[in-house]
Structures are given as C-alpha cells and as structure tokens.
Amino acid sequence: MTKELFLLGDVSRRLNVPPHRISYLFVKRAIPEPLLRLGNRRVFTEEDGRAIAKMLGLEWKWDKDQEK
C-alpha cells in the first residue's frame, strides 16, 4: 500500500487557499512541521492535510479523478 504525498502547492490547491496561509501556521507553530522533508521542501501526508484543513476551518475533500 502506497501513501500519497503532497507538497505545499498541492495542499493549497486542494484546500483552495494561498500557500502563505498554510506556511503561516508553521511560523505561528499552530501545527507541527511535517515529519518528511525532501530537498528542504515540506512533504505532507493525507493526515497532515487533514490537520491543516481543520486549523483553517476547511474540509479536506478529494476526488482522485479530479486531479487527472
């Protein structure tokens, strides 16, 4: 079973918010940094995305077909 991973831009598009709103949550330490980094980029799991959505008062919805 493979885990789906997302970069900051992917999460911001999925939640329909600008990336700086998500980055600000890390600056304020409102949510913990994701455990995974790749080339100094934050790599998010679906659980991370759900936590971000919850902090922003949004719903994490995703249809795999909408990305194709």
N, C-alpha and C positions, 0 to 999 in steps of 0.2 A: 504494500500500500504506500503510495507516494503522497507526501504532504505538499500542498500547494503553497508557494511562497510568493510574496508581493513586495515590491519596492514602494517607496513613499508616493510616487506618482500614481501607481496602481491603486493604492488605498484611497488617495484623494479623489481619483476619478470615480471609484466605486461609491464613495460617500458624497460625491458632488460638492466638495469643499476645496478651497485653495490649499496647496501643500503647506503654506506657512502657518495655517491654523493648527495643523497636526504637529508641526515642528515646535510650535509654542507650548504644547502640552508637555514636551520633553524638557524644554527650558524651565518651565514652572515646576517640573518634577511632579506633575499631576498624574502621570502614568510612568511606569518603569521603562527603561530602554529595552528594546527587543534583545533577546539573547544572541541572535545571529547577526553577524556583520559580514559583508563581502566587499572588499576593496574600499573600506571606510564608508560604506552605504548601509543604512539600516535595512534589514530583511525581515519582513513581518510574516507571521503565520496567520491563519484564519482567526485563531484565538486572539492574537494581538489586534487584528482588525475589528473584532467584536468589542474589545475593550476600548478602543479609540472611538468607535461609533457610540458606545454607551456614554463616554465622557463628553461627547459633543451633543448628546441628546438625539442621536440619529439611530436609524435601524440599519443593521447590516443585512442587506438583501443581495442576493446574487444569483443570476441565472447563467449557468455556464455557456449557454448558447448565445447570449447577448454579446460575449466577448469575441466571438468568431466573425 
